[in-house]
Amino acid sequence: MAEPILKVENLKKYFPLKRGLLASLRGEPQRFVHAVDGVSFEIYKQQVFALVGESGCGKSTTGRLIVKLLEPTDGKIYLEGEDVTEIKTKEELLAYRRRVQMIFQDPFASLNPRFRIFDVLEEPLLIHGIGETRAEREELIYKALEMVKIIPPEDYVSRFPHMLSGGQRQRVAIARALILNPTFIVADEPVSMLDVSIRAEILELMKSLKDKMGVTYLYITHDLSTARYFADWIAVMYLGRIVEMGPAEKVIDNPLHPYTRALLAAVPEPKPERRNVIKELPIKGEVPSAVNIPPGCRFHPRCIYAKKGLCDVEQPKLIEYEHNHFAECHLVGKF
Amino acid sequence: MAKNVLEVRNLKMYYFTSKGVVKAVDNISFDLKKGEVLGLAGESGCGKSSLGFTLLGMPTPPGKIVDGSIKIDGREIVGLPEDVLRKEIRWQKISMIFQGAMNALNPVYTIGFQMTEPLIYHKGMSQEEALDRAQKYLELVGLDPEIVYRYPHELSGGMKQRVVIAMALLMEPSVVIADEPTTALDVIVQAQIINLMKRLKKELNLSMIFITHDLSILAEISDKVAIMYAGKIIEIGDSEKIYYEPAHPYTQKLLAAIPRLHEDVERLEFIPGQPPNLINPPKGCRFHPRCPYAMDVCKEQEPELKEIDKDHYAACWLL
């Protein structure tokens, strides 16, 4: 198989908790939020890799580590085979960002309200020194806008973000990420703030750009239905770790981990005939804090199958149970 | 046949802004039967939340009810003075489960204080009676009754949403309006809350209006569904009819835009354009600028809701 575009190895990010003066005088140990706690995966060219999980599972932190908005505590990140874990100089970071771009969740907050659409798209070109003259940059900007179907571009370039609808704004945000012609895009919940009809439009657009421009995506979402639709691979995260990973249809149609099963059971489906049926949700309790990670399998306090003496003691390993389909559970096939 | 607990006729609620009159709720009529859940869906800005607040007799300023009637248990509430609405109607006859439980609770009072206040004020209960009733309802929504002594920040998002639901039920109202009650919640918590609402619907024979933009969630609980577009109901009928035999092109498009978990969808549909400005809505059918089937008549005359099947109404010239 070809070399992965992005490879992440045992990635960790711990955020230190604020400690009071008294606590530090008493010599109490520094405590950490284990936001990302040993995550490994590979993404191949033109694939969409979805990172799915509930809030606080570390999916967005993983995305931010990859675009270098955060420094990892431990672990390695490789982009096209090159170790990019440690980027020291500003020049290196600039070069990196040209290859890796991000699309944010909220198009109302991610575009500067004082910038016209032209300025929004010109900024990355100026920062990266692309296009010698304004005319050259204008051509690139028009091309990028056409690509995201903001047509005709000349009608839009002098508008401010507030003059666009939510869907148009998100398309401008996508154009801003694409204008540098990146190899890899991290899309953090790009459609969760949008209305259903527009959501479909943006997903379709991102899908078509994947084929046209050969972009590879990390798609971060809490929504398994859109992940199934958009992604080739799905990785399910729980409390900072990937508990299940595999091709999208396999994870959805044949989930191995009890947490994935619970998540899938919880997804609402547009089938009104089941409206009086109380859904069975094979999970108990609530997500524990990422400061005090439960020992053994971190899912065991919520797992309805957990075995005493095994799940609460020993940390399970991520094992390949069928071709390309991984899960981190002691009891796969035993419940 | 169950009787109607809520009858809405030709309801109009306009926002009188400095830019012009926004027709957010424009000539809406429907009935809600005892023990029935009516789902209200539409894109943001279609007027679904405005309608919810109007039914409580408290349109958000600068909104005003311009015309129409709202009858709860046969009693007309449009035109009632504010103090009567507050003392006799709101929370007692019709209540609301708010969007975003995080912000619906006052952080500086205990749960018990917030829950008993209306009971003491409205029903003249003693402190003990009120606390007793609050605890009973907390148990009903699956919470430990001891949390009356806790503050909102001590509870998780799901627990807070349960408290907000308990509060809406406390005065045993005839109609409960749930405005996006699960939007800010995680999938699993959302499913738990939906389960709770299904159980309450059965146990208390609750009549409810469930407002959301998410047609998948709506299908989980609604007996009847009304689709709103630009301030109007464009289609209303039994859930099965709406989901499996949608008549209005807008409903059809909305349903085709939902990604399904267990089905392979080649391409998702989407609706080009955006909902119209409600200060100056398009002439004729309000959906015609975005409708792929628009004909000449659609640009000129507004279609009325007509019965296309038993209890299934749609407003479209194609039918």
Interface residues (C-beta under 8 A of the other chain):
Chain A: E54 S55 S165 G167 D195 V196 S197 I198 R199 A200 E201 L203 E204 H222 D223 L224 S225 T226 R228 Y229 F230 I252 D253 A262 L263 L264 A265 A266 V267 P268 E269 P270 K271 P272 E273 R274 R275 N276 V277 I278 K279 L281 I283 E286
Chain B: V37 E43 S44 S156 G158 D186 V187 I188 V189 Q190 A191 Q192 I194 N195 K198 R199 K202 H213 D214 L215 S216 I217 L218 A219 E220 I221 S222 D223 V225 S239 E240 I242 Y243 K253 L254 L255 A257 I258 P259 R260 L261 H262 V265 R267 L268 E269 F270 I271 P272 Q274
